[in-house]
Amino acid sequence: MQQFPSKVDTWLRLLLSSAAALCFASALWSLRLPEAQQVGWVIALLLLTGGLCLWLMTSTYYRLYDDLLLIRSGPFRWRISLASITSITPSNNPLSSPALSLKRLEIAYAKHRTILISPADQQLFIQTLQACEAFRGEIDTSLLASSASIPR
């Protein structure tokens, strides 16, 4: 088993940190209001939202096992069988995904399913994946150009 943290773009780190700080500051400010008891649910929601922003930013990673790719981002988890992966291609797609950078890998698996990830060290991730016997998918040649392939 090997774990790969997500690369985090500076702009996204600032956005998530600012959102969390704003939520926490708003919750603290709301506690000072005389109506704090009536808006307790709003305060709880602000604290949960701020916590979620920090949780996503600090716990997004990808684990490769012999036959499984485990993706974790805060409370969200995906388990993908390596045998079900059909292809891996580079992507800059900004769609919501367990990737904290726009320098992403698009993983196609099962029947018409895709997920975007952004390992901090894409080359090491690709090399480690290639070394897994269960993996039989295709890897875009542009991802292989700057890395030496590990024989299976």
SEFI-283993 format. One line per field, with one value per atom (N, C-alpha, C): residue number from 1; residue in one letter; y, z, x; atom name. Coordinates in steps of 0.001 Angstrom, whole numbers, plus 524288, in hexadecimal, padded with zeros to 5 digits. Example, Ala and Ser with C-alpha at 12.3 -4.5 7.8 and 13.67 -1.06 7.14 Angstrom:
% residues 2
n = 1,1,1,2,2,2
res = a,a,a,s,s,s
y = 7E9C6,7EE6C,7F31C,7F736,7FBDC,8001E
z = 81E78,81E78,81E78,81BA8,81BE4,81EBE
x = 83386,8300C,83390,83232,83566,83264
atom = N,CA,C,N,CA,C
***
This chain:
% residues 152
n = 1,1,1,2,2,2,3,3,3,4,4,4,5,5,5,6,6,6,7,7,7,8,8,8,9,9,9,10,10,10,11,11,11,12,12,12,13,13,13,14,14,14,15,15,15,16,16,16,17,17,17,18,18,18,19,19,19,20,20,20,21,21,21,22,22,22,23,23,23,24,24,24,25,25,25,26,26,26,27,27,27,28,28,28,29,29,29,30,30,30,31,31,31,32,32,32,33,33,33,34,34,34,35,35,35,36,36,36,37,37,37,38,38,38,39,39,39,40,40,40,41,41,41,42,42,42,43,43,43,44,44,44,45,45,45,46,46,46,47,47,47,48,48,48,49,49,49,50,50,50,51,51,51,52,52,52,53,53,53,54,54,54,55,55,55,56,56,56,57,57,57,58,58,58,59,59,59,60,60,60,61,61,61,62,62,62,63,63,63,64,64,64,65,65,65,66,66,66,67,67,67,68,68,68,69,69,69,70,70,70,71,71,71,72,72,72,73,73,73,74,74,74,75,75,75,76,76,76,77,77,77,78,78,78,79,79,79,80,80,80,81,81,81,82,82,82,83,83,83,84,84,84,85,85,85,86,86,86,87,87,87,88,88,88,89,89,89,90,90,90,91,91,91,92,92,92,93,93,93,94,94,94,95,95,95,96,96,96,97,97,97,98,98,98,99,99,99,100,100,100,101,101,101,102,102,102,103,103,103,104,104,104,105,105,105,106,106,106,107,107,107,108,108,108,109,109,109,110,110,110,111,111,111,112,112,112,113,113,113,114,114,114,115,115,115,116,116,116,117,117,117,118,118,118,119,119,119,120,120,120,121,121,121,122,122,122,123,123,123,124,124,124,125,125,125,126,126,126,127,127,127,128,128,128,129,129,129,130,130,130,131,131,131,132,132,132,133,133,133,134,134,134,135,135,135,136,136,136,137,137,137,138,138,138,139,139,139,140,140,140,141,141,141,142,142,142,143,143,143,144,144,144,145,145,145,146,146,146,147,147,147,148,148,148,149,149,149,150,150,150,151,151,151,152,152,152
res = m,m,m,q,q,q,q,q,q,f,f,f,p,p,p,s,s,s,k,k,k,v,v,v,d,d,d,t,t,t,w,w,w,l,l,l,r,r,r,l,l,l,l,l,l,l,l,l,s,s,s,s,s,s,a,a,a,a,a,a,a,a,a,l,l,l,c,c,c,f,f,f,a,a,a,s,s,s,a,a,a,l,l,l,w,w,w,s,s,s,l,l,l,r,r,r,l,l,l,p,p,p,e,e,e,a,a,a,q,q,q,q,q,q,v,v,v,g,g,g,w,w,w,v,v,v,i,i,i,a,a,a,l,l,l,l,l,l,l,l,l,l,l,l,t,t,t,g,g,g,g,g,g,l,l,l,c,c,c,l,l,l,w,w,w,l,l,l,m,m,m,t,t,t,s,s,s,t,t,t,y,y,y,y,y,y,r,r,r,l,l,l,y,y,y,d,d,d,d,d,d,l,l,l,l,l,l,l,l,l,i,i,i,r,r,r,s,s,s,g,g,g,p,p,p,f,f,f,r,r,r,w,w,w,r,r,r,i,i,i,s,s,s,l,l,l,a,a,a,s,s,s,i,i,i,t,t,t,s,s,s,i,i,i,t,t,t,p,p,p,s,s,s,n,n,n,n,n,n,p,p,p,l,l,l,s,s,s,s,s,s,p,p,p,a,a,a,l,l,l,s,s,s,l,l,l,k,k,k,r,r,r,l,l,l,e,e,e,i,i,i,a,a,a,y,y,y,a,a,a,k,k,k,h,h,h,r,r,r,t,t,t,i,i,i,l,l,l,i,i,i,s,s,s,p,p,p,a,a,a,d,d,d,q,q,q,q,q,q,l,l,l,f,f,f,i,i,i,q,q,q,t,t,t,l,l,l,q,q,q,a,a,a,c,c,c,e,e,e,a,a,a,f,f,f,r,r,r,g,g,g,e,e,e,i,i,i,d,d,d,t,t,t,s,s,s,l,l,l,l,l,l,a,a,a,s,s,s,s,s,s,a,a,a,s,s,s,i,i,i,p,p,p,r,r,r
y = 7FB68,80000,804DB,8088F,80D82,811EC,8160D,81A79,81F2D,821EF,8268D,82B15,82F3B,833C3,836B6,83988,83CC1,8419A,84319,84825,84C43,8508D,854B4,859BC,85BB5,860AC,86515,868E8,86D48,87029,87129,8740E,87107,86BDF,868C6,86886,86826,8683F,86D6A,871C0,876DA,87727,8752A,8754C,8721C,86D4C,869F7,86C18,86E0C,8704B,87528,87871,87D3A,87BEE,87819,87686,87475,8713D,86F27,87394,87719,87B77,87EE1,87FE6,8830E,88054,87B4A,87853,87885,8778D,87799,87D0B,8810D,8866A,887F1,88673,887A2,884E2,88006,87D1A,87FB5,88136,883CF,8890A,88BFA,890FC,8902B,88C1A,88AFB,88992,88725,885BD,88A85,88EF6,893C5,89676,894E1,89763,895BB,89934,897C6,89354,892DA,88ED6,889B9,888FF,88474,87F4C,87F0C,87A26,878F6,87CFD,87C1B,87A8B,87BFD,87AB0,876A3,87377,86F67,86BB3,86A70,866E8,86968,86E89,87149,87116,871D6,87199,86C25,86823,862BD,861B4,863A4,862F1,865A7,86A55,86D24,86A1F,86811,86511,8600E,85D5D,85897,859B7,85DEE,85F5C,860B9,863BE,86511,86039,85CBA,857D9,85477,85440,85128,85345,8586B,85AC3,8590F,8594B,857BA,851DB,84EC2,84911,8476E,849D4,84896,849FC,84E71,8505B,84D19,84AE4,84825,84232,84017,83A62,8381B,83AA1,83875,83586,83067,82D1E,82873,825AA,8211F,81CB7,81822,8139C,80F5A,80D6C,8090D,80414,8003D,7FB05,7F780,7F297,7EEFA,7EEB9,7EF3A,7EE9B,7F2DC,7F716,7FB04,80079,8044D,809D0,80BFC,80DDA,8104D,81626,81902,81EB6,820E2,82479,826C9,82CB4,82F5D,83506,8369E,837EB,83927,8347B,8354D,830FF,82D73,82EBE,82BDB,827C0,8231A,81ED6,81C26,81A9B,81779,812DD,80E48,8099B,807BD,807A3,80622,8017D,7FD5D,7F8C3,7FA26,7F8CB,7F9F8,7F727,7F293,7EF9D,7F258,7F5C2,7F871,7FD7A,7FF31,80403,802EC,80610,80551,8091E,80DE6,811A8,815F8,81863,81CE4,820F8,825A6,829E4,82EDE,83277,8377B,83AC1,83E22,84160,84672,84A80,84F7B,850D1,84CF0,84D9A,84FB8,8541D,85670,85429,84FFC,84DB0,84C27,84C3C,84AA3,84502,84432,83F01,83EDD,83A2B,839CC,83B2D,83FD5,841C6,84783,848F3,84E50,85180,84FA8,85261,851AA,8554F,854B6,8516D,84FF7,84C4C,846DA,84485,83FD8,83B38,836BB,831F3,8304D,82F28,82D22,82739,824A1,81EF3,81D07,81A28,817C1,8122A,81093,80B58,8095C,80454,801B5,8032F,803BA,8052A,80AF4,80E01,81399,816CB,81541,8184B,81AC7,81F89,8222B,824F2,825CF,828D5,82BCA,8307E,833BD,833CD,832F4,8332D,83688,8383E,83B88,83A15,83586,8342A,8382C,8397C,83D4E,83B7C,83677,83447,83099,832D5,82FC2,82B71,82C8F,8289F,823E1,824C7,82072,81D69,82030,81D96,819F6,81BF3,818DD,81428,81507,810BD,80C84,80E29,80A70,80773,80A2D,807AA,803A3,804FC,80165,7FC6D,7FCE6,7F864,7F4A7,7F64D,7F301,7EF15,7EA20,7E601,7E661,7E843,7E886,7ECC1,7F09F,7F4EB,7F33F,7F3E2,7F285,7F6F5,7FB8C,7FFF3,80271,80612,80905,80E3B,80FD7,814D8,8184B,81D0F,820C0,8214A,8211C,82137,82636,82A82,82F5D,82EED,82B6C,82A93,82718,8242A,8208F,82301,8272F,8297A,82AF5,82CF0,82EC0,82AFF,82639,82283,81D5B,81AC1,81589,811A9,80E2B,80A5D,80612,80467,80013,7FB16,7F742,7F267,7EF89,7ECCD,7E9CE,7E4A7
z = 80000,80000,80000,7FCA4,7FC91,7FC4F,7FF54,7FF8E,7FCCA,7F9D7,7F6EC,7F880,7FABF,7FC1A,7F727,7F785,7F31C,7F2C0,7EE03,7ED2A,7EE53,7F0D9,7F220,7EF7E,7EBE2,7E961,7ED5E,7ECE8,7F096,7F0BA,7EC33,7EC01,7EED7,7EE64,7F0FA,7F6E2,7F868,7FDFF,80068,7FDAB,7FFA2,7FFDA,7FBD2,7FBAA,80022,800DD,80503,80A72,80B15,81021,8115B,80D78,80E39,80F6B,80CA1,80D95,8132F,814DF,81A31,81E2E,81D56,820FC,82138,81CB9,81C8A,81F74,81EB5,8217A,8275E,82912,82EB2,83103,82E38,83025,8306A,82C81,82C83,830FA,83201,83655,83B8A,83C48,84128,841C6,83D87,83DAE,83F07,83CCE,83DC2,84374,845FD,84B83,84F01,84D49,85061,84FEB,84C14,84B49,84F76,850DA,854B2,852B0,84D96,84B43,84A45,84CB2,84B9A,84C62,85044,8513B,84CCD,84A78,8462A,84125,84086,83BB6,83CC1,840AC,84204,83D87,83A7B,8360C,831DE,8314B,82D83,82F54,8345C,83687,835C3,836DD,83621,83066,82CE3,8274A,82595,827A2,8265A,8284B,82D0D,82F33,82C13,82A9C,8277E,8221A,81FB2,81A82,81ACA,81EA9,81F56,82054,82398,824AF,81FD9,81CAB,817D6,81422,813A6,81045,81203,81714,81915,81882,8196A,81900,8136E,80F9D,80A1F,808BF,80AA2,80937,80BB1,8103B,812FE,81285,81039,8102F,80AD5,806B3,80180,7FFE7,7FF05,7FD85,7FA66,7F837,7F4EB,7F6C2,7F7D5,7F98F,7F573,7F3F2,7F04A,7F34E,7F2D3,7F4E1,7F036,7F116,7ECD0,7E8B8,7EA6D,7E6C7,7E748,7EA20,7EB55,7EB96,7E9A4,7EA5C,7EE16,7F29F,7F670,7F618,7F551,7F4ED,7F991,7FC5F,800E0,800B1,801A6,801D8,805F8,80AA0,80EF2,81015,8103A,81179,80CCF,80848,80385,80256,80092,7FF44,7FA44,7F731,7F284,7F2B3,7F131,7F0BC,7EB1F,7E869,7E2E4,7E233,7E019,7DEF2,7DA9E,7DB60,7D757,7D242,7D2A9,7CDF5,7CAD2,7CD4D,7CA88,7C7D6,7C8E8,7C679,7C0C0,7BD4C,7B7B4,7B586,7B7B8,7B5B7,7B9A8,7B8F0,7BC19,7B85A,7B89D,7B52A,7B85B,7B684,7B936,7B86F,7BC2F,7BBCC,7BECD,7BCEA,7BFBD,7C0C9,7C083,7C136,7C6B2,7C718,7CC3D,7CF1C,7CD13,7CFBA,7D554,7D893,7DE02,7DE40,7E163,7E1D5,7E697,7E809,7EC68,7EAA1,7E879,7E684,7E802,7EA9E,7EC76,7E8FE,7E43A,7E066,7DB14,7D78C,7D23A,7CECF,7D0D5,7CE10,7CFC2,7CC9A,7CE40,7CAAF,7CCC9,7C9B4,7C974,7C4C5,7C426,7C3CA,7C769,7C78D,7C5AE,7C152,7BF4F,7C163,7C364,7C5A0,7C506,7C5E6,7C561,7C01F,7BFFC,7BB15,7BB2B,7B85D,7B79F,7BCA4,7C04E,7C517,7C4FD,7C701,7C75D,7CC9F,7CE31,7D2E4,7D1EF,7D415,7D37E,7D89F,7D847,7DCE5,7DBAF,7DFBB,7DEE6,7E2B4,7E1F1,7E575,7E50C,7E976,7E97C,7E5FB,7E60F,7E2B7,7DEC2,7DA67,7D675,7D42B,7D354,7D0FB,7D486,7D987,7DD30,7DD93,7DD78,7DD94,7D8DA,7D439,7CF63,7CFA5,7D14B,7D1A3,7D576,7D9E8,7DDCB,7DBBD,7D913,7D6CB,7D2AC,7CF68,7CB67,7CDCD,7D26B,7D501,7D763,7D7C0,7D9F7,7D5DE,7D733,7D384,7D1DB,7D549,7D40F,7D00A,7CF70,7CBCB,7C633,7C2C5,7BD42,7B9A9,7BBD6,7B8BF,7B56C,7B22A,7AED2,7B16C,7B0C6,7B2E7,7AE54,7AE35,7AA12,7A9AB,7A4EF,7A41B,7A622,7A64F,7A84F,7AE21,7B0DB,7B660,7B718,7B311,7B35C,7B155,7AE72,7ABBF,7AF6F,7B3FE,7B77D,7BBF2,7BB94,7BFC8,7BD8E,7C076,7BEE7,7C0D4,7BD8D,7BEE5,7C254,7C61E,7C975,7C70E,7C5F8,7C3BB,7C7A2,7C58B,7C8F1,7CA40
x = 80348,80000,80378,80215,804E2,800E8,801DE,7FE41,8009C,7FD44,7FED8,7FB54,7FD89,7FA4C,7F8BB,7F47E,7F2D0,7F63C,7F76F,7F9F1,7F5D1,7F759,7F3A4,7F570,7F237,7F373,7F307,7F67F,7F699,7F168,7EF13,7EA24,7E5CD,7E5D3,7E1C9,7E2C8,7E7C0,7E90D,7E731,7E827,7E666,7E072,7DDD8,7D826,7D5C7,7D79A,7D57B,7D6CB,7DB93,7DD1F,7D9E7,7D920,7D609,7D05C,7CE33,7C8C7,7C830,7CBEE,7CBBB,7CC2D,7CFD8,7D090,7CBAE,7C94B,7C48D,7C017,7BF8B,7BB76,7BC4B,7C11E,7C23D,7C17C,7C350,7C2BB,7BCF3,7B9F1,7B450,7B190,7B312,7B0AE,7B1F3,7B6E6,7B867,7B594,7B536,7B281,7ACC1,7AA61,7A4D8,7A3D8,7A7A9,7A70E,7A669,7A869,7A824,7A2DC,79FBF,79AAD,796C5,7933A,78F35,78BB1,78B2F,787D0,78ABF,78F36,7928A,78FA3,78C34,78965,78595,78348,77F9C,7825E,78746,78A23,78E69,78D96,79163,79271,78E78,78F33,792A8,79245,79597,79B4A,79C19,7A165,7A3A9,7A089,7A254,7A3A4,7A064,7A156,7A661,7A758,7AC2B,7B0F4,7B0A6,7B509,7B5EF,7B1C3,7B249,7B494,7B2DC,7B4DB,7BAA6,7BC2A,7C1B1,7C4F7,7C2F1,7C5B0,7C63A,7C225,7C25A,7C686,7C6E1,7CAE9,7D062,7D15F,7D683,7D76B,7D361,7D3BD,7D510,7D26E,7D38E,7D92D,7DAE9,7E01D,7E479,7E378,7E7A4,7E764,7E340,7E2D8,7E18A,7E33A,7E25E,7E748,7E6A1,7EB0E,7E923,7ECF0,7EBDE,7EF6D,7ED1D,7F02A,7EFD2,7F460,7F49F,7F5DD,7F260,7F343,7F470,7F579,7F6AD,7F259,7ED70,7E913,7E4EE,7E627,7E239,7E496,7E19D,7E2E6,7DED1,7E099,7DD29,7DE07,7D9D2,7DA0F,7D707,7D97B,7D6DC,7D76E,7D307,7D2F3,7CEFB,7D0EC,7CD66,7C9F1,7C4C4,7C138,7BFFF,7C20E,7C0CA,7C4F7,7C327,7C6C4,7C50A,7C8D9,7C7E3,7CB9E,7C9B0,7CCED,7CC7A,7D0DB,7D0E2,7D485,7D26D,7D591,7D970,7DE64,7E249,7E10C,7DEB3,7DD4F,7D908,7D5F0,7D1B4,7D380,7D850,7DA46,7DB8C,7D937,7DA20,7DE24,7DE52,7E22B,7E33D,7E7E0,7E96A,7EB91,7E954,7EAFA,7EBB2,7EF06,7EF9D,7EAAD,7E98A,7E4DF,7E5A8,7E313,7E2C4,7DD13,7D9B8,7D423,7D304,7D027,7CF27,7CA6B,7C819,7C392,7C4E6,7C0F6,7C1A2,7C387,7C785,7C9D2,7CD65,7CF36,7D2E6,7D86D,7D901,7DE06,7DE6E,7E2A8,7E349,7E6EC,7E7B1,7EAE1,7E84D,7E954,7E745,7EAE4,7EF6E,7F2D8,7F121,7EDAB,7EAE6,7EBCF,7EA66,7EA35,7E47D,7E2A8,7DD60,7DDB9,7DB2C,7DB35,7D5E2,7D5F7,7D12C,7D10E,7CC8C,7CC1E,7C689,7C5F7,7C0E8,7BE7D,7B969,7B6CF,7B57E,7B87A,7B775,7B7AA,7BAE4,7BB94,7C0F1,7C152,7C65F,7C6C4,7CB9A,7CCAE,7D1BE,7D219,7D6BE,7D9BB,7DED6,7E22D,7E6EC,7E9B2,7EE4F,7F2AB,7F51C,7F96C,7FDD5,80034,80474,808F5,80A1B,80E32,80B9D,809EC,80728,80A8C,80F7C,812ED,8138F,81456,814D8,80FB5,80B59,80641,805AC,806F0,80684,80A32,80EFD,812C3,810EC,80EE5,80D0A,8084F,804DD,8004A,801E6,805B3,80792,809E2,80C02,80E6A,80A67,80586,80165,7FF91,7FFB8,7FE32,7F881,7F51F,7EF8A,7EE47,7F1B8,7F0B4,7F1DC,7EE01,7EE97,7ECE1,7EBE5,7E9F1,7EE29,7EC70,7F002,7F13E,7F61E,7F7DB,7F968,7F769,7F8AC,7FE98,80097,80645,808CF,805E9,80835,80981,806E1,80805,80CCD,80E13,81287,81798,81718,81B97,82004,81EAE,822DC,823F8,821DA,822F0,824B5,827F1,829A5,8258E,8240E,82014,82267,81F6A,820FB,81ED1,82224,82019,81CAC,818C4,81539,81780
atom = N,CA,C,N,CA,C,N,CA,C,N,CA,C,N,CA,C,N,CA,C,N,CA,C,N,CA,C,N,CA,C,N,CA,C,N,CA,C,N,CA,C,N,CA,C,N,CA,C,N,CA,C,N,CA,C,N,CA,C,N,CA,C,N,CA,C,N,CA,C,N,CA,C,N,CA,C,N,CA,C,N,CA,C,N,CA,C,N,CA,C,N,CA,C,N,CA,C,N,CA,C,N,CA,C,N,CA,C,N,CA,C,N,CA,C,N,CA,C,N,CA,C,N,CA,C,N,CA,C,N,CA,C,N,CA,C,N,CA,C,N,CA,C,N,CA,C,N,CA,C,N,CA,C,N,CA,C,N,CA,C,N,CA,C,N,CA,C,N,CA,C,N,CA,C,N,CA,C,N,CA,C,N,CA,C,N,CA,C,N,CA,C,N,CA,C,N,CA,C,N,CA,C,N,CA,C,N,CA,C,N,CA,C,N,CA,C,N,CA,C,N,CA,C,N,CA,C,N,CA,C,N,CA,C,N,CA,C,N,CA,C,N,CA,C,N,CA,C,N,CA,C,N,CA,C,N,CA,C,N,CA,C,N,CA,C,N,CA,C,N,CA,C,N,CA,C,N,CA,C,N,CA,C,N,CA,C,N,CA,C,N,CA,C,N,CA,C,N,CA,C,N,CA,C,N,CA,C,N,CA,C,N,CA,C,N,CA,C,N,CA,C,N,CA,C,N,CA,C,N,CA,C,N,CA,C,N,CA,C,N,CA,C,N,CA,C,N,CA,C,N,CA,C,N,CA,C,N,CA,C,N,CA,C,N,CA,C,N,CA,C,N,CA,C,N,CA,C,N,CA,C,N,CA,C,N,CA,C,N,CA,C,N,CA,C,N,CA,C,N,CA,C,N,CA,C,N,CA,C,N,CA,C,N,CA,C,N,CA,C,N,CA,C,N,CA,C,N,CA,C,N,CA,C,N,CA,C,N,CA,C,N,CA,C,N,CA,C,N,CA,C,N,CA,C,N,CA,C,N,CA,C,N,CA,C,N,CA,C,N,CA,C,N,CA,C,N,CA,C,N,CA,C,N,CA,C,N,CA,C,N,CA,C,N,CA,C,N,CA,C,N,CA,C,N,CA,C,N,CA,C,N,CA,C,N,CA,C,N,CA,C,N,CA,C,N,CA,C,N,CA,C
***
